[in-house]
């Protein structure tokens, strides 16, 4: 199959799938999600993603209708049905189905899964960024379906000819991007925002930190500002779809380009880790 969808046990091509109007996602965006790449029919970092998925659901008191092991089995079975093994694997759980009511619907949630062909970027080509004020709520550590601010920021970036938007809070603290984490290299050290309630603790972010530790690169999980962003040796953007991108322009101003050796060491190491974990057997 070229694409594949799943809703509470029903399968089909994405354009053939339908969901009930009374699914709470239609009224409130009431749910959480997770996603990641697959290559050669192997889902990368599946345990980390599923753990985060269940953690997000638990923080909102949403009952996932399957166990972690059952979810992993369903995902792998679906991946195996696809025409290609290089995919974007997305899954979400909504609070359930019922007449519109702000109070919670009782019982298990609804499980959605979508698969489509996708490739991981090698990160060689630099990207352009813009900055925009972070107007999101204070639960950014939960991967919810309430993504209007991120959609607005992404569209703003597109109109400016950029690939991502960097969020900042009052006072200039940089948090993350619209759908990525953002980090800087300063004085040969990786500086990344702390995993508090203002950012999503990205899986790719965790791999970046672990790779720095493996390569002997110091890491500081501390807040940093827009001034730090613009003066950084390098600006790195990570997500599950793009393991290690770097920016050469923010708000039309040149950035980075001052520690290419360290950047390249990280980029190649992270790609090698991904290729090794998903190599064809």
Backbone bond lengths (Angstrom), bond angles and torsions (degrees), N, CA, C in turn:
res aa  C-N    CA-C-N  psi(-1)  N-CA   C-N-CA  omega(-1)  CA-C   N-CA-C  phi
1 X - - - 1.460 - - 1.526 110.31 -
2 X 1.340 115.88 146.65 1.464 119.60 -179.86 1.525 111.11 -79.54
3 X 1.337 117.38 -42.39 1.459 122.85 173.55 1.525 107.20 -133.32
4 X 1.318 115.99 162.71 1.458 118.30 -178.35 1.520 109.42 -152.71
5 X 1.325 115.84 134.83 1.447 121.85 176.97 1.512 111.28 -122.18
6 X 1.333 115.05 160.13 1.468 122.34 -179.68 1.511 107.78 -144.47
7 X 1.355 115.87 134.93 1.465 120.08 174.45 1.523 107.85 -142.87
8 X 1.325 115.50 107.35 1.474 121.35 177.71 1.528 112.93 48.92
9 X 1.337 116.32 45.63 1.455 120.57 175.49 1.510 115.25 96.26
10 X 1.331 118.62 -9.57 1.468 121.79 178.38 1.525 109.33 -96.70
11 X 1.342 116.82 136.40 1.453 122.64 -177.73 1.528 110.39 -115.66
12 X 1.333 116.13 157.29 1.457 120.35 172.71 1.510 111.62 171.43
13 X 1.348 116.35 166.65 1.450 120.14 171.66 1.528 108.42 -58.41
14 X 1.328 117.03 147.57 1.462 120.42 -172.67 1.524 112.47 -56.51
15 X 1.336 117.31 -40.85 1.462 118.91 -177.37 1.534 112.38 -71.02
16 X 1.326 116.75 -11.23 1.462 120.48 179.23 1.532 112.07 -96.04
17 X 1.315 118.24 -12.98 1.454 121.35 -173.95 1.530 111.54 -81.21
18 X 1.328 116.52 143.78 1.461 122.52 175.21 1.522 108.75 -133.50
19 X 1.345 115.94 158.87 1.464 120.92 177.86 1.526 108.09 -133.12
20 X 1.342 118.61 155.69 1.470 121.12 179.99 1.525 111.87 -67.10
21 X 1.313 116.16 143.57 1.473 119.96 175.28 1.513 111.43 -60.24
22 X 1.330 116.97 -28.79 1.463 120.68 -176.33 1.529 113.72 -84.21
23 X 1.328 117.32 3.33 1.462 118.28 170.93 1.524 107.21 -61.70
24 X 1.325 117.35 129.91 1.468 121.31 -173.95 1.526 113.77 -59.97
25 X 1.319 116.35 -17.25 1.456 117.96 176.92 1.530 110.22 -63.67
26 X 1.341 117.09 -30.77 1.466 120.68 -179.19 1.524 111.97 -68.66
27 X 1.335 116.81 -33.62 1.462 120.82 -177.31 1.526 112.70 -89.39
28 X 1.322 116.68 -41.47 1.466 119.69 -167.43 1.537 114.51 -127.74
29 X 1.329 118.13 -3.02 1.464 118.25 -170.89 1.513 109.93 60.76
30 X 1.339 115.74 34.15 1.461 122.59 -169.36 1.530 110.18 -84.85
31 X 1.324 115.63 86.18 1.455 119.51 -179.90 1.507 111.73 -179.15
32 X 1.316 115.22 177.61 1.465 122.69 178.51 1.518 108.85 -133.17
33 X 1.317 115.60 163.87 1.465 118.89 -177.94 1.522 110.80 -146.59
34 X 1.307 114.71 169.85 1.455 121.65 169.57 1.518 107.62 -154.07
35 X 1.313 116.30 167.96 1.464 119.60 -175.69 1.518 109.84 -168.24
36 X 1.318 115.62 159.53 1.450 120.31 177.63 1.519 110.56 -172.88
37 X 1.324 116.56 173.34 1.460 120.34 -176.82 1.528 112.69 -89.20
38 X 1.312 113.81 156.41 1.466 121.72 168.14 1.519 107.51 -125.81
39 X 1.318 115.75 146.94 1.463 121.49 176.45 1.524 107.58 -141.49
40 X 1.323 116.06 135.62 1.465 120.80 -177.28 1.534 111.17 54.45
41 X 1.327 115.78 37.59 1.474 123.41 178.31 1.531 112.94 65.71
42 X 1.333 116.48 19.72 1.467 121.26 175.73 1.525 109.12 -115.07
43 X 1.321 116.86 125.52 1.461 121.50 179.78 1.524 108.39 -82.34
44 X 1.319 116.58 123.83 1.461 121.40 -175.61 1.525 110.86 -77.50
45 X 1.333 116.11 134.41 1.472 123.44 174.04 1.525 111.83 53.67
46 X 1.326 116.83 39.57 1.459 120.87 -173.65 1.527 112.04 -61.19
47 X 1.319 118.31 -40.19 1.470 120.11 -178.93 1.524 111.53 -61.96
48 X 1.333 116.64 -42.10 1.466 120.56 -179.63 1.529 111.22 -65.31
49 X 1.327 116.30 -41.89 1.461 120.24 -179.41 1.528 111.41 -67.13
50 X 1.325 116.93 -44.45 1.465 119.95 -179.09 1.525 110.74 -66.09
51 X 1.325 116.97 -38.93 1.469 119.73 176.69 1.528 110.53 -60.20
52 X 1.329 117.19 -44.21 1.465 120.31 179.55 1.531 110.93 -65.83
53 X 1.320 116.43 -38.17 1.468 122.03 178.06 1.525 110.92 -58.67
54 X 1.326 116.20 -48.84 1.463 120.02 179.97 1.528 111.32 -68.68
55 X 1.332 116.97 -32.84 1.465 119.64 177.15 1.532 110.46 -65.97
56 X 1.335 117.38 -43.51 1.461 121.02 177.80 1.524 110.62 -60.34
57 X 1.343 116.42 -44.93 1.466 120.36 179.85 1.533 110.66 -62.63
58 X 1.321 116.64 -42.20 1.459 120.75 -179.53 1.512 112.70 -63.69
59 X 1.332 117.42 -37.15 1.460 120.95 -179.72 1.529 111.79 -66.84
60 X 1.334 116.91 -20.27 1.468 121.02 178.03 1.527 112.12 -109.44
61 X 1.324 116.73 10.39 1.469 121.32 179.69 1.525 112.35 58.25
62 X 1.320 116.71 36.83 1.467 121.38 175.41 1.522 108.44 -97.07
63 X 1.313 116.80 130.47 1.458 122.26 -177.85 1.530 109.41 -90.11
64 X 1.328 116.55 110.28 1.466 120.38 176.00 1.535 107.89 -70.44
65 X 1.342 118.80 131.08 1.468 120.85 -172.95 1.521 114.78 -77.20
66 X 1.334 117.37 -0.14 1.465 121.32 178.21 1.521 108.51 -135.00
67 X 1.318 116.41 164.47 1.461 120.90 174.89 1.528 109.69 -81.64
68 X 1.311 116.44 169.55 1.466 120.03 177.27 1.522 110.74 -58.67
69 X 1.326 117.06 -45.08 1.469 120.06 -178.41 1.519 110.95 -66.17
70 X 1.326 117.20 -38.88 1.471 120.13 178.43 1.525 110.59 -64.85
71 X 1.335 116.98 -40.39 1.457 119.59 178.55 1.521 110.86 -62.91
72 X 1.320 117.05 -45.00 1.466 120.03 179.95 1.521 111.18 -61.93
73 X 1.320 117.00 -37.48 1.463 120.49 178.01 1.524 111.42 -66.49
74 X 1.340 117.17 -42.35 1.465 120.86 178.40 1.528 110.41 -62.46
75 X 1.336 116.10 -45.59 1.464 120.19 -179.62 1.521 111.55 -60.48
76 X 1.337 117.07 -44.96 1.452 119.57 -178.84 1.525 111.38 -67.77
77 X 1.325 117.27 -39.14 1.466 120.46 177.04 1.533 110.23 -60.15
78 X 1.325 117.38 -40.90 1.454 120.70 179.61 1.525 111.64 -68.76
79 X 1.327 116.70 -42.07 1.467 120.35 176.99 1.529 110.33 -57.61
80 X 1.316 116.38 -40.68 1.465 120.57 -178.30 1.524 113.15 -65.77
81 X 1.334 118.10 -18.60 1.467 121.84 -179.71 1.528 112.26 -83.70
82 X 1.322 117.81 -9.92 1.457 120.83 -171.40 1.528 112.86 -82.55
83 X 1.342 115.43 155.20 1.465 121.17 179.40 1.523 111.46 -70.07
84 X 1.330 116.78 -29.68 1.458 121.84 177.37 1.520 109.03 -125.46
85 X 1.335 116.11 151.29 1.455 120.35 179.06 1.505 113.92 -94.81
86 X 1.336 117.08 0.31 1.465 121.88 178.46 1.526 107.94 -99.28
87 X 1.334 116.05 106.53 1.461 120.60 -164.61 1.519 112.76 -141.62
88 X 1.334 114.72 162.41 1.462 122.57 165.46 1.519 105.95 -105.93
89 X 1.332 116.67 118.10 1.465 123.06 -174.71 1.530 108.06 -106.70
90 X 1.323 115.85 114.40 1.470 122.30 -174.28 1.523 109.18 -121.03
91 X 1.344 116.57 139.92 1.457 119.95 176.98 1.521 109.46 -148.29
92 X 1.344 115.49 146.43 1.457 121.17 179.31 1.523 109.81 -144.91
93 X 1.323 114.78 156.92 1.460 120.41 174.32 1.521 107.13 -129.02
94 X 1.344 115.87 129.64 1.450 121.40 176.24 1.526 108.74 -104.50
95 X 1.325 116.28 162.88 1.457 119.41 -170.57 1.524 113.38 -67.57
96 X 1.294 119.13 -17.89 1.455 120.64 178.29 1.511 111.29 141.23
97 X 1.324 116.48 -164.08 1.456 123.07 -175.90 1.525 109.63 -124.63
98 X 1.322 116.56 134.68 1.451 120.16 178.34 1.510 111.13 176.93
99 X 1.342 115.80 163.20 1.462 120.99 175.89 1.523 109.50 -56.25
100 X 1.313 117.05 143.01 1.472 121.79 -175.37 1.525 111.51 -53.21
101 X 1.318 115.10 119.99 1.461 122.73 179.52 1.514 107.42 -158.41
102 X 1.323 117.28 130.67 1.461 119.98 -176.20 1.524 112.56 -64.35
103 X 1.322 118.62 -32.35 1.464 119.35 179.18 1.524 108.99 -70.41
104 X 1.323 115.67 157.12 1.455 120.79 -172.12 1.530 112.77 -64.01
105 X 1.322 115.37 143.84 1.461 121.88 168.05 1.524 107.66 -80.24
106 X 1.326 117.42 132.72 1.458 120.74 -178.96 1.526 111.03 -79.26
107 X 1.322 114.80 154.74 1.458 120.18 175.31 1.516 113.07 99.89
108 X 1.337 116.61 -179.05 1.462 120.83 -177.41 1.519 112.43 -68.81
109 X 1.331 115.27 156.41 1.454 121.41 179.03 1.513 112.52 -81.86
110 X 1.321 115.22 179.00 1.460 122.73 177.67 1.523 109.36 -101.20
111 X 1.316 116.58 130.49 1.466 121.85 -178.44 1.518 110.38 -99.97
112 X 1.336 115.23 125.13 1.466 122.39 176.37 1.530 108.00 -115.37
113 X 1.329 117.15 144.79 1.468 121.85 173.79 1.522 107.87 -141.55
114 X 1.323 117.22 138.20 1.466 121.07 173.17 1.522 109.41 -133.85
115 X 1.319 115.32 141.30 1.461 122.62 177.10 1.517 109.09 -127.84
116 X 1.325 116.18 136.41 1.467 121.29 175.00 1.521 108.97 -148.41
117 X 1.333 117.36 153.77 1.461 119.95 178.47 1.523 111.68 -61.40
118 X 1.318 116.49 141.20 1.467 121.24 178.35 1.517 109.38 -163.82
119 X 1.326 115.52 154.03 1.460 121.83 178.27 1.525 109.53 -123.50
120 X 1.313 116.14 148.90 1.467 121.94 174.75 1.532 109.37 -80.90
121 X 1.332 117.05 136.38 1.459 120.43 175.30 1.522 110.27 -72.05
122 X 1.339 116.56 143.09 1.463 119.19 177.05 1.523 111.70 -80.53
123 X 1.324 117.37 -7.08 1.461 121.04 174.35 1.511 115.73 75.72
124 X 1.323 118.34 7.46 1.461 120.02 -177.16 1.528 111.99 -71.98
125 X 1.316 117.35 -38.72 1.462 120.82 -177.18 1.519 110.16 -82.82
126 X 1.335 118.61 128.49 1.469 120.33 179.40 1.519 111.36 -69.59
127 X 1.339 115.87 155.95 1.452 121.43 178.43 1.525 109.74 -115.29
128 X 1.329 114.58 166.04 1.454 121.08 178.74 1.529 108.60 -113.09
129 X 1.335 116.05 142.27 1.450 122.03 -176.68 1.518 110.97 -123.98
130 X 1.336 115.76 159.39 1.450 121.32 166.17 1.526 107.34 -125.39
131 X 1.316 117.06 164.30 1.464 120.67 174.70 1.517 108.81 -109.80
132 X 1.321 115.86 149.53 1.462 121.41 178.37 1.517 108.87 -153.84
133 X 1.331 117.22 146.61 1.453 120.73 -177.47 1.521 110.77 -63.78
134 X 1.318 116.12 139.32 1.459 122.83 -179.71 1.527 108.78 -84.37
135 X 1.343 116.33 104.41 1.464 121.20 -178.34 1.525 111.98 -104.18
136 X 1.325 116.91 13.67 1.463 120.06 -177.94 1.521 110.99 -74.76
137 X 1.350 114.42 171.83 1.464 118.61 -179.42 1.527 110.93 -77.68
138 X 1.324 117.77 -172.11 1.463 121.29 -171.88 1.531 112.70 -102.33
139 X 1.334 116.20 28.53 1.466 120.41 176.17 1.521 109.63 -127.69
140 X 1.327 116.86 44.11 1.463 121.12 -176.36 1.524 112.65 -68.65
141 X 1.337 116.54 -14.32 1.465 120.73 177.65 1.520 111.87 -74.79
142 X 1.345 117.95 -11.99 1.462 122.34 176.55 1.526 107.36 -99.03
143 X 1.325 116.85 128.37 1.470 121.18 -175.02 1.537 109.11 -84.51
144 X 1.337 115.36 73.19 1.453 120.75 -175.39 1.528 111.40 -84.79
145 X 1.341 114.55 170.28 1.455 121.25 178.43 1.523 112.51 -86.64
146 X 1.327 118.42 2.03 1.461 122.16 -179.73 1.532 109.49 -84.97
147 X 1.316 116.72 87.06 1.453 121.50 -168.11 1.536 113.85 -117.60
148 X 1.335 117.73 19.81 1.466 120.12 -178.58 1.537 111.93 -56.40
149 X 1.361 120.52 -48.84 1.468 118.66 179.01 1.530 112.91 -58.72
150 X 1.334 117.12 -37.86 1.459 120.28 178.69 1.524 111.17 -68.09
151 X 1.335 116.97 -38.35 1.463 120.34 177.30 1.527 110.40 -64.16
152 X 1.333 116.79 -44.37 1.458 120.48 179.56 1.525 111.30 -62.51
153 X 1.333 116.03 -41.63 1.464 120.35 179.64 1.520 111.39 -67.57
154 X 1.329 117.05 -38.95 1.463 120.73 178.90 1.521 111.27 -64.63
155 X 1.326 116.51 -40.14 1.467 119.88 177.81 1.526 110.80 -67.16
156 X 1.322 116.49 -38.61 1.465 120.16 176.31 1.523 110.37 -60.58
157 X 1.329 116.46 -41.64 1.465 120.60 178.39 1.526 110.53 -63.93
158 X 1.334 116.69 -44.58 1.471 120.35 -179.59 1.520 111.04 -59.10
159 X 1.334 116.39 -45.67 1.460 120.01 -179.03 1.521 111.92 -64.22
160 X 1.325 116.54 -25.85 1.473 120.61 179.03 1.526 111.67 -89.02
161 X 1.335 117.02 3.14 1.467 120.39 -179.74 1.511 112.75 75.68
162 X 1.345 116.19 26.08 1.467 121.42 -178.43 1.529 110.42 -114.43
163 X 1.333 115.57 165.33 1.462 120.46 -177.14 1.528 113.55 -99.73
164 X 1.323 118.10 -17.17 1.465 120.71 -179.06 1.520 110.07 -154.65
165 X 1.349 114.41 160.95 1.461 122.09 177.24 1.521 108.85 -120.16
166 X 1.319 116.98 131.52 1.459 123.36 179.62 1.522 108.90 -95.62
167 X 1.329 116.88 123.67 1.461 121.64 178.86 1.533 110.39 -85.24
168 X 1.333 115.19 144.30 1.462 120.46 171.59 1.531 108.94 -137.82
169 X 1.320 115.39 149.00 1.464 122.86 179.93 1.532 109.74 -97.25
170 X 1.345 117.92 167.00 1.466 120.46 176.18 1.531 110.77 -51.02
171 X 1.317 115.88 136.11 1.451 120.66 -175.60 1.515 112.24 95.35
172 X 1.346 115.97 -9.48 1.458 119.90 174.91 1.505 115.73 92.87
173 X 1.359 118.02 6.30 1.462 118.29 178.96 1.522 110.31 -67.81
174 X 1.339 116.21 126.32 1.464 122.52 175.93 1.526 108.55 -78.85
175 X 1.329 116.40 132.69 1.464 119.76 178.50 1.528 110.61 -105.42
176 X 1.331 116.80 -73.90 1.467 121.20 179.84 1.512 107.92 -158.57
177 X 1.328 116.95 -170.24 1.456 121.27 177.37 1.525 110.16 -101.00
178 X 1.317 116.65 177.72 1.458 121.65 -178.27 1.520 111.89 -60.02
179 X 1.324 117.40 -37.34 1.471 119.81 176.63 1.521 111.72 -145.55
180 X 1.328 116.20 33.97 1.461 122.24 179.97 1.524 109.00 -152.50
181 X 1.327 115.73 169.06 1.464 121.04 166.57 1.526 108.05 -99.45
182 X 1.324 116.42 150.53 1.465 120.90 179.73 1.522 108.74 -126.07
183 X 1.328 116.05 139.94 1.459 123.27 -175.73 1.524 108.43 -138.43
184 X 1.319 116.13 164.11 1.459 119.98 176.25 1.516 110.07 -130.42
185 X 1.320 114.55 154.24 1.463 121.98 167.80 1.523 106.79 -102.20
186 X 1.326 116.37 121.62 1.463 122.12 -179.95 1.519 108.32 -133.13
187 X 1.325 116.21 121.12 1.467 121.69 -179.52 1.536 111.04 54.49
188 X 1.316 116.83 39.86 1.464 121.24 176.95 1.513 114.20 76.30
189 X 1.337 117.73 10.87 1.462 122.59 -177.34 1.531 109.41 -119.42
190 X 1.348 116.51 142.69 1.454 120.43 172.89 1.527 108.77 -81.21
191 X 1.318 116.33 124.96 1.460 122.03 175.35 1.523 107.43 -115.34
192 X 1.328 116.75 124.35 1.455 121.80 -178.37 1.517 109.13 -136.89
193 X 1.331 116.14 145.00 1.465 120.22 -179.01 1.520 110.60 -58.37
194 X 1.315 118.23 143.20 1.463 120.60 -179.69 1.530 110.99 -66.05
195 X 1.324 115.70 152.51 1.471 121.33 -178.68 1.528 109.41 -81.78
196 X 1.341 115.51 69.84 1.460 120.98 176.83 1.526 108.70 -103.46
197 X 1.319 117.69 -158.37 1.462 120.52 -176.72 1.528 113.27 -81.48
198 X 1.337 118.07 2.82 1.457 120.96 -179.05 1.521 113.30 -97.81
199 X 1.342 117.35 -7.49 1.466 119.41 177.54 1.521 109.45 -137.06
200 X 1.335 114.76 158.06 1.451 120.38 170.11 1.525 107.78 -84.28
201 X 1.329 118.38 128.68 1.463 119.99 177.40 1.526 110.22 -73.34
202 X 1.314 116.27 89.43 1.457 121.77 -174.29 1.520 112.87 -63.55
203 X 1.326 115.47 144.98 1.468 120.44 175.14 1.522 109.53 -67.63
204 X 1.332 117.09 -42.42 1.467 119.91 177.15 1.527 110.57 -64.28
205 X 1.323 117.05 -34.69 1.470 121.19 175.44 1.523 110.12 -60.07
206 X 1.347 116.34 -44.76 1.466 120.25 179.47 1.519 111.05 -63.07
207 X 1.327 117.37 -39.87 1.470 120.59 178.40 1.524 110.78 -66.58
208 X 1.333 117.02 -37.69 1.467 120.69 177.40 1.522 110.55 -62.18
209 X 1.324 116.96 -45.85 1.466 120.92 -179.69 1.523 110.45 -62.42
210 X 1.329 116.45 -45.57 1.469 119.79 179.90 1.526 111.29 -63.93
211 X 1.343 116.86 -37.01 1.457 119.59 179.18 1.522 110.71 -66.99
212 X 1.327 117.24 -39.64 1.469 120.18 176.07 1.524 110.47 -58.83
213 X 1.326 116.29 -45.13 1.466 120.33 179.82 1.516 110.92 -63.02
214 X 1.336 116.61 -38.30 1.462 120.90 179.86 1.529 111.14 -67.07
215 X 1.341 116.23 -34.44 1.462 120.95 -177.60 1.523 112.66 -91.60
216 X 1.321 116.90 2.08 1.461 120.27 178.99 1.514 113.95 76.71
217 X 1.338 116.93 25.00 1.464 121.74 178.62 1.529 108.16 -95.25
218 X 1.329 119.42 122.73 1.469 120.94 -179.29 1.522 111.56 -59.97
219 X 1.326 116.50 147.54 1.468 122.78 179.99 1.522 109.19 -128.31
220 X 1.323 116.23 134.98 1.466 121.80 175.57 1.525 108.22 -126.46
221 X 1.345 117.04 112.94 1.456 121.48 176.79 1.524 108.12 -93.39
222 X 1.317 114.96 78.36 1.465 122.06 -175.94 1.529 109.54 -137.03
223 X 1.338 117.01 153.64 1.462 119.28 177.99 1.524 111.19 -61.55
224 X 1.332 115.16 146.04 1.461 120.11 173.01 1.526 108.43 -139.15
225 X 1.319 116.56 166.05 1.460 121.75 -168.82 1.526 112.05 -111.86
226 X 1.331 114.25 173.67 1.464 119.93 174.82 1.525 110.98 -59.78
227 X 1.318 116.93 -37.81 1.470 119.81 177.63 1.522 110.53 -60.68
228 X 1.334 116.21 -42.05 1.463 120.22 177.03 1.532 111.06 -63.80
229 X 1.328 116.24 -38.25 1.460 121.48 -179.32 1.524 110.93 -61.33
230 X 1.326 116.05 -48.51 1.464 120.09 -176.47 1.529 112.87 -70.45
231 X 1.326 117.30 -26.75 1.475 120.01 -177.51 1.530 112.66 -98.21
232 X 1.327 117.80 2.57 1.470 121.34 -176.04 1.523 112.31 -63.98
233 X 1.332 114.25 153.01 1.465 118.97 173.45 1.522 110.79 -64.35
234 X 1.334 116.03 -42.57 1.464 121.87 176.48 1.520 109.28 -144.82
235 X 1.316 116.25 151.55 1.468 123.09 175.12 1.523 107.68 -118.06
236 X 1.319 116.52 120.57 1.463 122.51 -175.47 1.525 109.80 -114.05
237 X 1.312 116.42 136.48 1.464 123.12 177.92 1.522 108.19 -121.59
238 X 1.339 116.59 128.21 1.463 120.45 -177.51 1.524 110.79 -128.73
239 X 1.320 114.85 146.59 1.456 122.45 172.17 1.515 107.40 -157.74
240 X 1.316 116.89 170.80 1.457 119.91 -179.86 1.517 111.83 -65.91
241 X 1.337 117.44 -23.43 1.464 121.08 178.60 1.521 112.29 -90.43
242 X 1.323 116.93 -21.03 1.463 121.84 -178.65 1.525 107.84 -139.63
243 X 1.321 115.76 98.05 1.456 121.36 -166.77 1.522 114.10 -67.96
244 X 1.338 117.06 -30.91 1.466 118.59 -178.94 1.521 109.93 -160.35
245 X 1.335 115.61 90.33 1.455 121.47 173.80 1.527 109.04 -99.98
246 X 1.328 116.31 162.03 1.460 119.27 175.44 1.523 108.87 -136.05
247 X 1.315 115.83 149.25 1.462 121.91 -177.41 1.520 110.79 -104.06
248 X 1.341 115.13 144.18 1.463 119.62 174.32 1.524 111.74 -118.04
249 X 1.356 115.68 0.39 1.465 119.34 -179.76 1.523 109.74 -153.52
250 X 1.331 116.42 135.69 1.470 122.49 173.62 1.521 108.17 -134.78
251 X 1.313 116.34 126.34 1.473 121.78 -178.14 1.523 111.38 52.99
252 X 1.335 115.98 36.15 1.455 121.17 178.20 1.512 115.42 79.73
253 X 1.340 117.43 1.72 1.464 121.13 -179.39 1.522 109.93 -106.97
254 X 1.329 118.56 139.29 1.466 120.71 179.71 1.525 111.22 -67.26
255 X 1.327 115.88 140.27 1.476 121.60 177.67 1.524 108.54 -138.55
256 X 1.324 114.84 163.01 1.455 120.96 174.53 1.511 113.21 68.82
257 X 1.330 114.63 -158.82 1.454 120.77 179.75 1.511 114.57 77.84
258 X 1.355 117.48 15.98 1.466 120.24 -174.82 1.516 113.20 -112.10
259 X 1.336 117.80 -1.94 1.459 120.83 176.59 1.521 109.21 -152.40
260 X 1.333 114.76 59.28 1.463 121.20 -176.07 1.530 112.33 -63.62
261 X 1.311 117.19 -32.18 1.460 120.35 -178.77 1.532 110.59 -62.36
262 X 1.325 116.18 -46.81 1.464 120.16 179.41 1.526 110.79 -67.07
263 X 1.328 116.74 -42.43 1.462 121.04 178.57 1.524 110.43 -58.74
264 X 1.326 116.74 -45.98 1.466 120.34 -178.01 1.522 111.43 -66.86
265 X 1.306 116.60 -35.36 1.468 120.10 177.46 1.526 110.22 -61.27
266 X 1.332 116.78 -43.78 1.462 121.12 179.32 1.523 111.41 -68.55
267 X 1.312 116.79 -45.87 1.463 120.78 -177.37 1.529 111.58 -59.58
268 X 1.309 116.23 -48.62 1.469 119.14 -177.90 1.526 111.52 -68.49
269 X 1.322 117.38 -36.87 1.466 120.28 179.60 1.525 111.59 -65.65
270 X 1.341 117.24 -41.34 1.459 121.05 179.77 1.526 111.44 -67.99
271 X 1.332 116.83 -39.00 1.462 119.83 177.14 1.523 111.11 -66.13
272 X 1.323 116.26 -41.77 1.465 119.83 178.68 1.522 111.06 -62.06
273 X 1.337 117.08 -39.45 1.459 121.09 177.09 1.530 110.27 -60.43
274 X 1.340 116.55 -44.81 1.462 121.34 179.67 1.529 110.95 -64.73
275 X 1.332 116.93 -45.80 1.471 120.30 -178.39 1.534 111.05 -65.23
276 X 1.318 117.07 -36.97 1.468 120.32 -179.60 1.538 109.91 -68.52
277 X 1.332 116.55 -41.62 1.461 120.50 -178.59 1.525 113.07 -69.38
278 X 1.339 116.45 -22.74 1.463 120.36 -175.59 1.532 112.65 -119.74
279 X 1.331 116.71 21.49 1.459 119.17 -177.97 1.517 111.28 -69.37
280 X 1.325 115.04 152.15 1.449 122.08 -179.32 1.522 109.86 -73.57
281 X 1.306 117.55 136.26 1.465 120.76 -178.35 1.530 110.74 -102.35
